[in-house]
Amino acid sequence: MPPAVGDVSRLEQQRISVQRPSLSPPQGSRLSIPSAQAIDQRRDELFRELADEFAAFDRLGSLVRKVSQLVKPSVIHIEAHKSETKGGSFESYDEAGSGVVVQTEDGLWVMTNRHVINGSQPAEILLRTADGREFHPTRILADPSTDVAVMDVPQLHVPPARTGNSDLVNIGDFTIAIGSPFGLSHSVTFGILSAKGRRDLSLGDQKIDLQDFFQTDAAINPGNSGGPLLNLRGEVIGLNTAIASSSGGSEGIGFAIPINMAIRVADELIRHGRLRRGYLGVTLDPDFGPADLGAIRTEAQGGALVKGVRRGSPAALANLQRGDIIVQFNGNDVDNDDHLVAQVGLTPIGSRVPMIIYRDGKRYRTEVELSDAN
């Protein structure tokens, strides 16, 4: 006969009570407490495990140390004495920055940002090496459109930094910055490359026309300007230039000029005394974006819309027309109007450059020979 309801309830309670573990030790039993020897053995095991894991991690730290030791002698601390009149009052002050020695076809030059030394005469600029020697430049060449400057220092005998190919740098690559943050010379910080192609930055009162910045979270502070941004091969991949900050200090957003761009400008300054900017002769629509590509969006990720073509310009000779969308310039995809402006401006004068455009939804290829914008 099946049990009564009340009997079933009691049976279930009995099962439950059997399944519940007792929290009290059995009478006469002892809790197992590890001995001091067992604890020491376990700690030793953990230390060995940490040592094995640290050995792998420390290889990265070793790279950073080696890069720092290798490149520090090529980094220059800069102090520029400046004076200006503001609101009718005369002000005189010193500004600290950084520079890096690079090898050019014309010898060794100290590369830095124009804003670091702008307004100072050569005798007002003090250059200090990592071993404490001090010099003044004999000649200064600078370009306001890119914020790049170079200084000639004939008696400066230090090894030049090795430059890398900034076109091969990828987001997420490790980066090292060396400079003089807040005047603390030859300081080293470490991070990654956060982004590429930053071209719409507003940098205070200074207008930089040709922008193509790297973004990094390696700590960059006032005084780092002009110093090198490096990869883990010890190669310079950028020239630290600016920070985005609400406090005036590092907030993990720093910007550097790609070294390919900086070297191109430096060579122009040394050879011709100025940057000879390429001239195409078009007016572009700054409001044009990927969403405006329409039917060609499946074939192009970006582009620059031509609003007008100047008569007799290289663009006119290449038969460009209003409404054309330039999607590729010199083999490089065009992201937007600022990207095209930067590419054109840094292309050697007289070069015949291939372009791909879309006109009325159809793809065309043409060539343009750039002239001097100046």
C-alpha positions as CSV (number, residue, x, y, z in Angstrom):
1,M,0.0,0.0,0.0
2,P,1.4,3.4,-0.9
3,P,2.4,5.6,2.1
4,A,0.1,8.3,3.3
5,V,0.8,11.9,2.3
6,G,2.2,12.6,5.7
7,D,4.5,9.6,5.5
8,V,5.9,10.8,2.1
9,S,6.7,14.1,3.6
10,R,8.6,12.5,6.4
11,L,10.5,10.3,4.0
12,E,11.6,13.3,1.9
13,Q,12.7,15.1,5.1
14,Q,14.8,12.1,6.0
15,R,16.4,12.0,2.6
16,I,17.2,15.7,2.7
17,S,18.7,15.4,6.2
18,V,20.9,12.5,4.9
19,Q,22.2,14.7,2.0
20,R,23.1,17.7,4.2
21,P,26.8,17.6,5.2
22,S,27.5,18.2,8.8
23,L,29.4,21.3,9.6
24,S,30.6,20.0,12.9
25,P,33.6,17.6,13.0
26,P,32.8,14.2,14.3
27,Q,33.4,13.7,18.0
28,G,37.0,12.8,18.7
29,S,38.2,14.1,15.3
30,R,40.6,17.1,14.6
31,L,40.7,19.7,11.8
32,S,43.7,19.3,9.5
33,I,45.9,22.4,9.9
34,P,48.8,22.7,7.4
35,S,52.2,22.6,9.1
36,A,54.7,25.5,8.9
37,Q,56.8,23.3,6.7
38,A,53.9,22.6,4.3
39,I,53.1,26.3,4.1
40,D,56.8,27.1,3.3
41,Q,56.8,24.4,0.6
42,R,53.7,25.8,-1.0
43,R,55.1,29.3,-1.0
44,D,58.3,28.1,-2.6
45,E,56.2,26.4,-5.3
46,L,54.4,29.7,-6.0
47,F,57.6,31.6,-6.2
48,R,59.0,29.1,-8.7
49,E,55.8,29.5,-10.8
50,L,56.1,33.3,-10.6
51,A,59.7,33.1,-11.7
52,D,58.9,31.0,-14.7
53,E,56.0,33.4,-15.7
54,F,58.2,36.5,-15.0
55,A,61.0,35.1,-17.2
56,A,58.6,35.2,-20.2
57,F,57.2,38.6,-19.3
58,D,60.6,40.1,-18.5
59,R,61.7,39.6,-22.1
60,L,59.4,42.5,-22.9
61,G,60.9,44.6,-20.2
62,S,64.4,43.7,-21.4
63,L,63.5,45.0,-24.8
64,V,62.3,48.3,-23.4
65,R,65.5,48.6,-21.4
66,K,67.7,47.8,-24.4
67,V,65.9,50.3,-26.6
68,S,66.2,53.0,-24.0
69,Q,69.9,52.5,-23.6
70,L,70.5,52.3,-27.3
71,V,68.5,55.5,-28.3
72,K,69.1,57.8,-25.3
73,P,72.5,59.0,-26.6
74,S,70.7,60.2,-29.8
75,V,68.0,62.2,-27.8
76,I,68.7,65.9,-27.1
77,H,67.3,68.0,-24.3
78,I,66.3,71.5,-25.6
79,E,65.9,74.7,-23.6
80,A,64.7,77.7,-25.7
81,H,64.6,81.2,-24.3
82,K,61.6,83.1,-25.6
83,S,60.2,86.6,-25.1
84,E,56.9,88.1,-26.3
85,T,54.6,90.9,-25.6
86,K,51.1,90.1,-24.3
87,G,48.5,92.7,-23.5
88,G,51.1,95.4,-23.6
89,S,53.4,93.7,-21.1
90,F,56.8,92.1,-22.0
91,E,57.3,88.5,-20.9
92,S,60.5,86.4,-21.0
93,Y,60.6,82.7,-20.3
94,D,62.3,79.4,-21.0
95,E,60.6,76.5,-22.7
96,A,61.9,72.9,-22.5
97,G,61.5,70.4,-25.3
98,S,63.3,67.5,-26.9
99,G,65.0,66.6,-30.2
100,V,66.5,63.5,-31.9
101,V,69.7,63.3,-34.0
102,V,69.0,61.9,-37.5
103,Q,71.2,61.1,-40.4
104,T,70.4,62.9,-43.6
105,E,72.1,63.2,-47.0
106,D,73.7,66.4,-45.7
107,G,75.0,65.0,-42.5
108,L,73.7,64.9,-38.9
109,W,70.8,67.2,-37.9
110,V,68.8,67.6,-34.7
111,M,65.1,67.2,-35.6
112,T,62.4,68.6,-33.3
113,N,59.1,70.4,-33.5
114,R,59.0,74.0,-34.8
115,H,56.9,75.1,-31.8
116,V,59.7,74.1,-29.4
117,I,62.2,76.6,-30.8
118,N,59.9,79.1,-32.6
119,G,60.7,82.7,-31.6
120,S,64.2,81.9,-30.4
121,Q,67.5,82.8,-31.9
122,P,70.3,80.2,-32.2
123,A,72.2,81.7,-29.3
124,E,69.0,81.4,-27.2
125,I,68.6,77.7,-27.8
126,L,70.6,75.3,-25.5
127,L,71.0,71.7,-26.6
128,R,72.2,69.2,-23.9
129,T,73.2,65.7,-24.7
130,A,72.7,62.6,-22.5
131,D,76.3,62.8,-21.2
132,G,75.8,66.5,-20.2
133,R,77.6,68.4,-23.1
134,E,76.0,71.6,-24.2
135,F,75.8,73.2,-27.6
136,H,74.0,76.0,-29.6
137,P,72.7,75.4,-33.1
138,T,74.3,77.4,-35.9
139,R,71.3,77.1,-38.3
140,I,67.6,76.6,-37.8
141,L,65.2,75.5,-40.6
142,A,61.5,75.1,-39.8
143,D,58.1,74.5,-41.6
144,P,54.9,75.8,-40.0
145,S,52.6,73.7,-42.1
146,T,53.9,70.5,-40.5
147,D,55.5,71.8,-37.2
148,V,58.8,70.1,-38.2
149,A,62.2,71.8,-37.6
150,V,65.8,70.8,-38.0
151,M,68.9,72.4,-36.4
152,D,72.5,72.2,-37.6
153,V,75.1,71.6,-34.8
154,P,78.5,71.0,-36.5
155,Q,80.3,70.0,-33.2
156,L,77.7,67.6,-32.0
157,H,79.2,64.1,-32.2
158,V,76.6,61.7,-31.1
159,P,75.3,58.5,-32.8
160,P,72.2,59.2,-35.0
161,A,69.0,57.4,-34.2
162,R,67.9,54.7,-36.6
163,T,64.7,55.5,-38.4
164,G,62.0,52.9,-39.2
165,N,59.3,52.8,-41.9
166,S,56.2,54.4,-40.3
167,D,54.0,53.1,-43.1
168,L,54.5,49.6,-41.6
169,V,53.3,50.6,-38.1
170,N,50.1,49.1,-36.9
171,I,47.5,49.9,-34.2
172,G,48.4,47.9,-31.1
173,D,52.2,48.0,-31.7
174,F,54.2,48.7,-28.6
175,T,55.7,52.2,-28.5
176,I,58.4,54.0,-26.4
177,A,58.6,57.8,-26.0
178,I,61.8,59.5,-24.8
179,G,62.0,63.2,-24.0
180,S,62.0,65.9,-21.3
181,P,58.6,66.0,-19.7
182,F,58.4,69.1,-17.4
183,G,62.1,69.5,-18.0
184,L,63.1,66.1,-16.7
185,S,65.5,65.2,-19.5
186,H,65.8,61.7,-21.1
187,S,62.7,60.3,-19.4
188,V,61.3,57.0,-20.9
189,T,57.6,56.0,-21.1
190,F,55.9,52.9,-22.6
191,G,52.6,52.2,-24.3
192,I,51.0,51.2,-27.6
193,L,50.0,52.9,-30.8
194,S,46.3,53.7,-30.2
195,A,45.3,55.0,-33.7
196,K,46.6,56.3,-37.0
197,G,45.6,59.0,-39.4
198,R,44.5,61.7,-37.0
199,R,44.1,64.7,-39.3
200,D,41.6,67.1,-37.8
201,L,43.3,68.1,-34.6
202,S,43.0,71.6,-33.2
203,L,46.3,72.4,-31.6
204,G,45.7,75.6,-29.7
205,D,46.8,78.8,-31.5
206,Q,49.1,76.9,-33.9
207,K,47.6,75.9,-37.2
208,I,49.2,72.7,-38.7
209,D,47.9,72.3,-42.3
210,L,49.4,68.9,-43.1
211,Q,48.2,66.5,-40.5
212,D,48.6,62.7,-40.4
213,F,49.3,62.0,-36.7
214,F,49.8,58.7,-34.9
215,Q,48.0,58.5,-31.5
216,T,49.7,56.8,-28.6
217,D,49.0,56.1,-24.9
218,A,52.7,56.2,-24.0
219,A,52.8,59.1,-21.5
220,I,53.6,62.3,-23.3
221,N,53.8,65.6,-21.3
222,P,54.9,69.2,-22.0
223,G,58.6,68.8,-22.7
224,N,58.3,65.6,-24.7
225,S,57.6,67.6,-27.9
226,G,60.2,66.9,-30.6
227,G,61.4,63.7,-29.0
228,P,61.3,60.3,-30.7
229,L,58.5,57.8,-30.6
230,L,60.1,54.3,-31.0
231,N,59.2,50.8,-31.8
232,L,60.7,47.8,-30.0
233,R,63.4,47.5,-32.7
234,G,64.9,50.8,-31.4
235,E,63.7,52.6,-34.6
236,V,62.2,56.1,-34.6
237,I,58.7,55.8,-36.0
238,G,57.4,59.2,-35.0
239,L,58.1,62.7,-33.7
240,N,56.2,63.4,-30.5
241,T,54.2,66.6,-31.0
242,A,51.1,67.2,-29.0
243,I,48.7,65.9,-26.3
244,A,45.0,66.0,-25.7
245,S,44.5,67.1,-22.1
246,S,42.1,68.9,-19.9
247,S,44.7,69.1,-17.1
248,G,47.8,70.1,-19.1
249,G,49.4,66.7,-18.4
250,S,49.3,63.3,-19.9
251,E,45.9,61.7,-20.0
252,G,46.9,58.8,-22.3
253,I,46.3,60.6,-25.6
254,G,49.5,61.8,-27.3
255,F,50.2,62.5,-31.0
256,A,53.3,62.0,-33.1
257,I,54.2,62.9,-36.6
258,P,55.0,59.7,-38.6
259,I,58.8,59.7,-39.2
260,N,58.4,59.2,-43.0
261,M,56.6,62.5,-43.1
262,A,59.0,64.2,-40.8
263,I,62.1,63.0,-42.8
264,R,60.5,64.1,-46.0
265,V,60.0,67.6,-44.6
266,A,63.5,67.7,-43.1
267,D,65.0,66.8,-46.5
268,E,63.1,69.5,-48.2
269,L,64.2,72.1,-45.6
270,I,67.8,71.1,-45.8
271,R,67.9,71.0,-49.6
272,H,65.7,74.0,-50.5
273,G,65.3,76.0,-47.2
274,R,61.5,75.4,-47.2
275,L,59.0,72.7,-47.8
276,R,58.0,72.7,-51.4
277,R,54.4,71.6,-51.2
278,G,52.7,69.7,-54.0
279,Y,49.9,71.6,-55.7
280,L,46.9,69.9,-57.4
281,G,44.5,72.8,-57.9
282,V,41.2,71.6,-56.7
283,T,38.6,72.8,-54.1
284,L,37.4,69.9,-51.9
285,D,34.1,69.4,-50.0
286,P,35.0,69.1,-46.3
287,D,31.5,67.7,-45.5
288,F,31.8,64.7,-47.9
289,G,32.1,61.4,-46.1
290,P,31.7,57.6,-46.5
291,A,28.0,57.9,-46.2
292,D,27.9,60.1,-49.4
293,L,29.6,57.5,-51.6
294,G,26.3,56.1,-52.7
295,A,26.5,53.2,-55.2
296,I,30.3,53.1,-55.2
297,R,30.4,52.4,-51.4
298,T,30.9,48.7,-52.1
299,E,34.1,49.6,-54.1
300,A,35.6,52.4,-52.0
301,Q,35.8,53.1,-48.3
302,G,36.4,56.8,-48.5
303,G,37.3,59.6,-50.9
304,A,37.4,63.3,-51.5
305,L,34.8,65.2,-53.5
306,V,35.9,67.8,-56.0
307,K,33.9,71.0,-55.7
308,G,35.9,73.0,-58.2
309,V,39.0,72.9,-60.5
310,R,41.3,75.9,-60.9
311,R,41.9,76.9,-64.5
312,G,45.4,75.9,-65.8
313,S,46.1,73.8,-62.7
314,P,47.6,70.3,-62.7
315,A,44.1,69.0,-61.9
316,A,42.7,70.8,-65.0
317,L,45.4,69.4,-67.2
318,A,44.5,65.9,-65.8
319,N,40.9,66.6,-66.9
320,L,39.5,66.5,-63.4
321,Q,35.9,67.9,-63.1
322,R,33.5,69.2,-60.5
323,G,31.7,66.2,-58.9
324,D,34.6,63.8,-59.3
325,I,35.4,61.6,-56.3
326,I,39.1,61.0,-55.8
327,V,39.4,57.6,-54.1
328,Q,43.1,56.8,-54.7
329,F,46.2,59.0,-55.0
330,N,49.6,57.6,-55.8
331,G,48.6,54.1,-55.0
332,N,47.1,55.0,-51.6
333,D,43.4,54.9,-50.7
334,V,42.0,58.4,-49.9
335,D,40.1,58.5,-46.6
336,N,38.8,62.1,-46.9
337,D,39.7,65.6,-48.0
338,D,42.3,66.2,-45.2
339,H,44.0,62.9,-46.1
340,L,44.3,63.9,-49.8
341,V,45.6,67.4,-48.9
342,A,48.4,65.8,-46.8
343,Q,49.3,63.3,-49.5
344,V,49.4,66.0,-52.2
345,G,51.4,68.4,-50.0
346,L,54.1,65.9,-49.3
347,T,54.5,64.5,-52.9
348,P,57.7,65.6,-54.6
349,I,57.2,68.4,-57.1
350,G,57.2,67.3,-60.7
351,S,56.1,63.8,-59.9
352,R,53.6,62.1,-62.3
353,V,51.1,60.5,-59.9
354,P,48.4,58.0,-60.8
355,M,44.9,58.7,-59.5
356,I,41.7,56.8,-59.5
357,I,38.4,58.7,-59.6
358,Y,34.7,58.0,-59.9
359,R,32.6,60.1,-62.2
360,D,28.9,59.5,-62.5
361,G,29.4,56.1,-60.9
362,K,32.1,55.0,-63.3
363,R,35.7,54.3,-62.4
364,Y,38.5,56.1,-64.2
365,R,42.3,56.2,-64.0
366,T,44.3,59.4,-64.7
367,E,47.7,60.9,-64.0
368,V,48.6,64.3,-62.7
369,E,52.0,66.1,-62.6
370,L,52.1,68.2,-59.4
371,S,53.5,71.7,-59.4
372,D,54.8,73.8,-56.5
373,A,52.1,75.3,-54.3
374,N,54.4,78.2,-53.4
